[in-house]
Amino acid sequence: MNNVDLDFSILNQSDVLYIQDNEDNEETITLLQQHFQSVTSLNITDDAFKHYKTHKEILDLIIVDLTSIDSKGIEVMKLIRSHNDWNTPFIIASSLQDTNILMEAIKLKVANMVLKPFQEGTFLKILAEVISVEHKNRLIQNQQKELEQFKYILDKLNIVSETDLDGVITYVNKRFCDVTGFTKEELIGKTHRLLRDPDTSSAIYKKMWENLKSGKVWFGKLKNLTKDKQTYYVKIIIVPMVDSNGEIVKYLSSGFIITDIEEEKQKLKKFIVSQKLDKVNTNKTAQEEINNKAREVILKAKQEMIKKEEKYSKYVQELEEELKRQRIKADQSKKQLAFLEKEYKEFIDTTDKEKKIFQEKMEKALTTGRKSYEQAVFLKKKSDAQAIKLKKSQDGITTLQAYVDEYRNKIANLQEVIEVHEKTIEELRTPKS
């Protein structure tokens, strides 16, 4: 097992589905209920898969208790995986030491396999490890979704582009193309000089690059040209993107169009100039009215500009704060990913060691079984030979018994003859009177 400090409290926040072949697992179920937030115990039937489909969004772990290699538990796991769910972690609990189960576990991406009977502490440690890895994977997925949502908002509201360190465009969003009139193919591989208005001072771009190369965010207004040479204005923020070592790897820019505001400014300037040209031909009263009108227009325009500037400044501030949060999240995700990769490598190494030990045990058991079988065959042959000898001995004894009985009869007959002779001799010895 990995030598990693585990937070066993994660079990109290997790839901587990325990699928079993029979109902003789009360001790295991009680143990799980003591440590998990929710434990659902079901026999291996269609109900187990139905429960999974209904509650798969909240399930943190599925434990399958197998009593035989032919168990329907393997089929339930295959059914779940066939529904394109390769994220929900499985743990197999079994007393079987069968390579077939191990092969099925590998195919089904089983997180771990626990041999019964198991030690309570080791069992809980395995469960905590598996759920910790799964929770970290979910955290990374959620962070990626948040980044995608944030990018979606930017793409809808702003013109967004990315460049390499030399300012060569590597990405533009759809709104960027809609505003400029260029296609992605026409923009990628080029620089923003393609859009630059010749009236824009080169000092602006010089200052911009000084900020960016020093790692600072640049914020400002640019006057650009579309593909058909139409002028447009953009409020833009450019952010240097750095890697985990703090090195700049690319530049990300985001901005929104302010062409309407700038055109209103230009109209106002033209209006003021025209009023100044007419000043000679107007009297004082008319001039005052014009000045009042101009002041009203200017005041209104300033107020509108102030509101828009405040709104945009707030938006930029929120964007910078969000970028900062996303950078922190990205750094955390990289650290978590490195940690998970380390845990995964250690887990694979441990699994390989346990697999090797298991295979060695199986080979040893097969060798011992083969020797036992060969010895049993030898003893069977020896027993059969002894049985044949015994049969022959019994047949010989039966024959000898027949001879003995025959001689006994002969002896009995001789005994009668002897008695007759003895009687005859006795009579002969006795004198007749």
Residue pairs with C-beta under 8 A, 6 or more apart in sequence:
1 122
1 125
1 126
1 129
1 350
2 129
2 343
2 346
2 347
2 350
3 346
4 129
4 343
4 346
6 125
6 128
6 129
6 132
7 128
7 132
8 35
8 124
8 128
10 128
10 131
10 132
10 135
11 35
11 36
11 37
11 124
11 127
11 128
11 131
12 35
12 36
12 37
13 37
14 36
14 37
14 38
14 60
14 61
14 131
15 36
15 37
15 38
15 39
15 40
15 55
15 58
15 59
15 60
15 61
16 32
16 36
16 38
16 39
16 40
16 59
16 60
16 61
16 62
16 63
16 127
17 40
17 42
17 48
17 51
17 52
17 55
17 59
17 61
17 62
17 63
18 25
18 28
18 29
18 32
18 39
18 40
18 41
18 42
18 63
18 65
19 42
19 43
19 44
19 48
19 62
19 63
19 64
19 65
19 73
19 76
20 41
20 42
20 43
20 44
20 64
20 65
20 73
21 43
21 44
21 65
21 66
21 67
21 68
21 71
21 72
21 73
22 43
22 67
23 43
25 41
25 65
28 65
28 93
29 39
29 41
31 120
31 123
31 124
32 39
32 63
33 39
35 124
35 127
40 51
40 55
42 48
42 51
44 71
44 72
44 73
44 76
45 72
48 76
49 76
49 79
49 80
52 59
52 62
52 80
53 83
56 85
56 88
59 88
60 89
60 131
60 134
60 135
61 88
61 89
61 91
61 127
61 130
61 131
61 134
62 77
62 80
62 88
62 89
62 90
62 91
63 90
63 91
63 92
63 93
64 73
64 74
64 76
64 77
64 90
64 91
64 92
64 93
65 73
65 93
65 94
66 73
66 74
66 92
66 93
66 94
66 96
66 101
67 94
67 95
67 96
68 96
69 96
69 98
69 100
69 101
73 92
74 101
74 104
74 108
77 90
77 108
77 110
78 108
80 88
81 108
81 109
86 109
87 134
87 137
89 111
89 130
89 131
89 133
89 134
90 105
90 108
90 109
90 110
90 111
91 110
91 111
91 112
91 113
91 114
91 126
91 127
91 130
92 101
92 105
92 110
92 112
92 113
92 114
93 114
93 116
93 118
94 101
94 113
94 114
94 115
94 116
95 115
95 116
95 117
97 115
97 358
97 361
97 362
97 365
99 358
99 359
99 362
101 113
102 113
102 355
102 358
105 113
111 130
111 133
112 126
112 129
112 130
112 351
114 122
114 123
114 126
129 343
129 347
133 340
133 343
133 344
133 347
136 336
136 339
136 340
137 340
139 336
140 333
140 336
140 337
140 340
143 329
143 333
144 333
146 329
147 326
147 329
147 330
150 322
150 326
154 160
154 173
154 254
155 173
155 174
155 175
156 175
157 175
157 256
158 173
158 175
158 254
158 255
158 256
159 172
159 173
159 175
159 176
159 179
159 180
159 234
159 254
159 255
159 256
159 257
160 171
160 172
160 173
160 175
160 176
160 252
160 253
160 254
161 169
161 171
161 172
161 173
161 176
161 187
161 192
161 252
161 253
162 169
162 170
162 171
162 172
162 250
162 251
162 252
162 253
163 169
163 170
163 191
163 192
163 250
163 251
163 253
164 170
164 250
164 251
165 248
165 249
165 250
165 251
166 191
167 191
167 192
167 209
167 251
168 189
168 190
168 191
169 187
169 188
169 189
169 190
169 191
169 192
170 188
170 250
171 188
172 184
172 187
172 188
176 187
177 183
177 184
177 187
179 226
179 232
179 257
180 187
180 195
180 224
180 226
180 227
180 232
181 226
181 227
181 228
181 230
182 194
182 226
182 227
186 227
187 194
195 224
195 225
195 226
196 205
196 224
196 225
197 223
197 224
197 225
197 231
199 223
200 222
200 223
200 224
204 220
204 222
207 218
208 218
208 220
208 238
211 217
211 218
212 218
212 238
212 240
212 248
212 251
213 248
215 240
215 242
215 248
216 240
217 237
217 238
217 239
217 240
217 320
218 237
218 238
219 236
219 237
219 238
219 316
220 235
220 236
221 233
221 234
221 235
221 236
221 258
222 233
222 234
222 236
222 255
223 231
223 232
223 233
223 262
224 231
224 232
224 233
224 234
225 231
225 232
226 232
231 259
232 257
232 259
233 257
233 258
233 259
233 261
233 262
234 255
234 256
234 257
234 258
235 255
235 256
235 258
235 312
236 253
236 254
236 255
237 253
237 254
237 255
237 316
237 319
237 320
238 251
238 252
238 253
239 251
239 252
239 253
239 254
239 320
239 323
240 248
240 251
241 248
241 249
241 250
241 251
241 252
242 248
242 249
242 327
243 249
244 331
244 334
254 319
256 312
258 308
261 304
261 305
261 308
264 301
264 304
265 301
265 305
268 297
268 298
268 301
271 294
271 297
272 294
275 290
275 294
278 290
279 287
282 290
